[in-house]
Amino acid sequence: MRTKRFGRTELQLPIVGIGTAFTGIPTQNETVSEYEGAPSKVDQALGVETLVAAIDAGCTFFDTAVLYGRSISETMIGAALRQRPDAKDQITISTKAGRSHEGYDYSFDAIVRSVHDSLERMGLDSVDVVYIHDAMGQPMERVLADDGALGALRHLQDQGLLRHIGSASNDPATNLRYIKTGEFDAAVMADSWSLINLTAEEEIFAAAAQHDVGLVAATPIERGLLVTGPLAGTKYLNRRFSQECLDQVSEIQKLCARYEVPMLAVALQWCARHPQVASTIPGARVPEEAKSSLAAAQLEIPEALWTALAPLVKHFDTAISV
């Protein structure tokens, strides 16, 4: 798979990795309740099977978080790596700290404890990237303080427990504020960059370029809409799609069909065509989703399709603030 330079880090990331926010959740509609306080739907055996399938399909990048699966995501990564020990040194792994299913805590001690717990769950001595997770609404000066979240991550970095520090937020404005500080090596852009969300063009790309911040697109397939097209009865976490937006997606889907290219491949590769975007991390619930995303990254897409696609790419307010 093609790789790209990850900002000012020394890492080269594949243009498609695997996000684990929904890994092991059997159905699309159950992903919504997972993050709304209902009993967890995560099937750990299914999740481990999904991650092993991803490794076997050539995945070299997993993104996780303490929040995902109520920390079970990290446990499943650890189990998958034990099943495929030869892959352990070949896979870039990023996780996040500050937000868990129990709430938010960006204090020095909480971040240190969080990272140590993450490493234990994954069976790792160190991790490639740790992001400060979803710090929207938090006093920025406290998050960035020497005795706050950033200070804690710098301390752990000095100890060799993590290589790079980033910002990851579901709120693009919060991500932008942190990128602009120049303190961060990387950022996960959620709700900012897809065929139907062009928020990153406003300021995020320019700020990232100024500070050479590596960017990962976290919602490149819009919770699955840009895989299947509009489907009646389908629920999407933190999304509202207007009829105009759905109609536009249908037009993109028709274009892809004319070229006999899956819309999934177009959605993922389009995101990574931007020079500031190193990788995309579509979520994989089940093995087939992991395998299809990794295969989609390697399909040859004719230049004529990209030319025809350009006028169909438009911005819609798809994300619901959380």
Number of C-alpha atoms within 10 A of each C-alpha: 14 11 14 17 19 22 21 14 17 10 17 15 22 23 26 30 29 29 24 26 25 26 31 27 22 16 12 15 14 18 23 16 14 20 19 11 9 10 9 15 16 22 18 18 11 18 29 24 20 26 31 24 19 27 24 13 16 17 25 21 22 21 26 26 26 25 22 23 28 18 18 24 30 26 21 27 24 23 22 23 21 15 14 14 12 10 17 18 10 13 18 19 22 21 24 26 28 25 20 19 14 8 8 15 20 24 18 22 13 17 24 19 12 19 24 16 15 24 19 15 19 22 17 15 11 20 20 16 23 27 26 28 26 21 24 17 8 13 10 14 9 16 21 18 14 15 15 20 27 25 19 24 26 17 17 18 18 11 11 12 21 21 21 21 22 26 28 28 22 23 20 21 16 18 25 21 15 21 28 17 11 15 15 22 23 27 28 27 26 22 27 26 27 25 24 25 20 16 19 21 11 10 13 24 20 16 19 24 15 12 18 20 26 26 28 28 26 27 24 31 26 26 17 19 20 25 19 14 19 18 9 6 7 10 18 17 18 16 15 14 18 12 10 10 18 17 14 19 24 17 15 23 21 14 18 21 12 10 12 10 18 19 23 25 23 25 22 28 22 17 24 25 12 12 12 22 24 24 32 32 26 28 25 26 26 23 20 12 18 25 21 16 24 24 17 20 23 14 14 11 18 10 9 9 15 13 10 13 17 10 9 15 16 14 15 17 15 17 18 13 10 8
